[in-house]
Amino acid sequence: MSILDIRVLGDPALRKETAIVESVTDDIRALISDMFETMYAAEGIGLAAPQVGRTERVTVMDVGGAKYALINPEIMLSQGSIRGEEGCLSIPEVFGDIERASIVTVRALDETGQEIEVGGSELLARCLQHEIDHLHGKLFVDYLSVLKRRAALAKWEKIKADYPGYVRKVILEKRGAHHSEGEL
């Protein structure tokens, strides 16, 4: 297992559509393992393949202690509406109030290649939508109003020099127990 570099806002990989995974291989399983390790080291609750510079349609999440590795996820059902704060491992220190569906059901493949359905509400629903957006080149800032987006991007402009080459180096440090709240 390895901790991978996280791509940050400005890296073209974050804006590209990902490729459907045709078969779940050992390479895909290794990617999933590395993504979980990276997500935990960065103290996040979700991570998508484009965030680590990969083009496969793969995401991992850990919400409230429930771990999910989703391959080729698709939202099959979305209901309701809820507004809440989001952050992103690829846009550190920038947050925004985003409206999302309050309940979603997602169909995907798991690490063994079996089709699964994941249903969730509140934080899990938000995380599922956020990570699936990454697989389609969308970021949470895209949902902000023009003024709020401008403010968020102005904040990012002030700190982006801390990430040369649009790369966030994640260093594993000994920390307390993994938190269920974190950046997506």
C-alpha positions in Angstrom: 0.0 0.0 0.0 1.1 3.5 -0.8 0.1 7.0 0.0 -0.5 8.8 -3.2 -0.2 12.5 -4.1 -3.5 14.3 -4.3 -4.1 16.6 -7.3 -5.4 20.0 -6.4 -7.6 22.6 -8.2 -5.8 23.6 -11.4 -4.7 20.1 -12.4 -6.5 19.1 -15.6 -7.0 15.5 -14.3 -9.8 16.9 -12.0 -11.8 18.2 -14.9 -11.8 15.0 -17.1 -14.5 12.4 -17.5 -13.2 9.0 -16.2 -13.2 5.8 -18.1 -15.5 2.9 -17.2 -13.7 0.0 -15.6 -14.2 -3.0 -17.9 -13.0 -5.6 -15.3 -12.0 -5.5 -11.7 -8.3 -6.5 -11.8 -5.5 -6.7 -9.2 -4.4 -3.2 -10.4 -7.8 -1.8 -9.6 -7.8 -3.5 -6.2 -4.3 -2.1 -5.5 -5.6 1.4 -6.5 -8.5 1.1 -4.1 -6.2 0.0 -1.3 -3.8 3.0 -2.0 -6.8 5.4 -2.2 -8.1 4.3 1.2 -4.6 4.7 2.7 -4.3 8.2 1.1 -7.8 9.2 2.2 -7.1 8.3 5.8 -3.7 9.9 5.8 -5.3 13.1 4.5 -8.1 12.8 7.1 -10.8 12.7 4.4 -14.0 10.7 4.1 -14.0 10.2 0.4 -11.5 10.1 -2.5 -12.0 9.6 -6.3 -9.5 8.3 -8.8 -9.0 11.6 -10.6 -7.9 13.2 -7.3 -4.8 10.9 -7.4 -4.2 11.4 -11.1 -6.0 8.2 -12.3 -8.6 7.9 -15.0 -10.6 5.0 -13.8 -14.2 5.4 -12.6 -13.3 4.4 -9.0 -14.0 6.0 -5.6 -13.6 5.1 -2.0 -15.4 6.4 1.1 -15.6 5.9 4.8 -18.6 7.6 6.4 -19.4 6.8 10.0 -17.2 3.8 10.0 -18.8 2.2 6.9 -16.3 1.7 4.2 -17.2 1.7 0.5 -15.2 1.0 -2.6 -17.3 1.8 -5.7 -16.4 1.0 -9.2 -18.4 2.6 -12.1 -20.9 4.1 -9.6 -24.2 5.5 -11.0 -26.9 7.4 -9.1 -30.1 5.5 -9.7 -32.4 7.5 -7.3 -32.2 10.9 -5.7 -34.8 12.5 -3.5 -35.3 15.5 -1.4 -32.9 18.4 -0.9 -30.6 19.4 1.8 -28.0 22.2 2.1 -24.7 21.6 3.9 -21.1 22.6 4.0 -18.6 20.7 1.8 -14.9 20.7 1.5 -12.6 18.7 -0.8 -9.2 17.1 -0.4 -8.4 18.7 -3.8 -9.2 22.2 -2.6 -7.8 22.3 0.9 -9.1 25.0 3.3 -11.9 26.0 1.0 -15.5 25.2 2.0 -18.9 26.1 0.6 -22.6 25.5 1.4 -23.9 23.2 -1.3 -27.4 21.9 -2.0 -27.6 18.2 -2.7 -30.2 15.5 -2.8 -30.9 14.3 0.8 -31.3 10.7 -0.2 -29.6 8.7 -2.9 -29.3 5.2 -4.1 -26.2 4.2 -6.1 -25.5 1.1 -8.2 -21.8 0.1 -8.6 -19.4 -2.8 -8.6 -17.5 -3.7 -5.5 -13.8 -4.8 -5.2 -14.8 -8.4 -6.2 -16.7 -7.2 -9.3 -20.1 -7.9 -7.8 -22.9 -5.4 -8.5 -24.0 -3.7 -5.3 -26.5 -1.0 -4.3 -25.6 1.6 -1.7 -28.4 3.8 -0.3 -27.8 6.7 2.0 -29.0 9.9 3.4 -27.5 13.0 4.9 -23.7 12.8 5.0 -23.5 9.5 3.1 -25.7 10.9 0.4 -23.6 14.0 0.2 -20.4 12.1 0.0 -21.7 9.7 -2.7 -22.8 12.7 -4.9 -19.6 14.6 -4.3 -17.3 11.6 -5.2 -19.4 10.6 -8.2 -19.2 14.3 -9.4 -15.4 13.9 -9.3 -15.7 11.0 -11.7 -17.4 13.3 -14.2 -15.0 16.3 -13.8 -17.2 18.3 -11.5 -16.1 20.0 -8.3 -18.2 21.3 -5.4 -17.3 24.9 -6.2 -19.2 24.4 -9.5 -22.4 24.5 -7.5 -21.7 27.8 -5.7 -23.4 31.0 -6.7 -21.2 33.3 -8.8 -20.3 35.5 -5.8 -19.6 32.6 -3.5 -17.6 30.8 -6.2 -15.5 34.0 -6.7 -14.9 34.3 -3.0 -13.9 30.6 -2.7 -11.5 30.8 -5.7 -10.0 34.1 -4.3 -9.2 32.2 -1.1 -7.7 29.4 -3.2 -5.6 31.9 -5.1 -3.9 32.9 -1.8 -2.9 29.4 -0.9 -2.4 27.5 -4.2 1.3 28.4 -4.2 1.6 25.9 -1.3 0.9 23.1 -3.8 3.5 23.4 -6.6 2.7 21.4 -9.7 -0.9 21.2 -8.4 0.1 18.4 -6.1 -0.7 18.0 -2.4 1.9 15.8 -0.7 0.2 13.7 2.0 2.4 12.6 4.9 1.3 9.9 7.2 1.5 11.1 10.7 0.5 9.3 13.8 -2.9 10.8 14.8 -5.9 9.9 16.8 -8.7 7.7 15.6 -10.1 8.4 12.2 -12.8 11.0 12.3 -16.2 10.5 10.6 -16.3 14.1 9.6 -13.7 15.3 7.1 -13.1 16.6 3.6 -14.6 14.7 0.7 
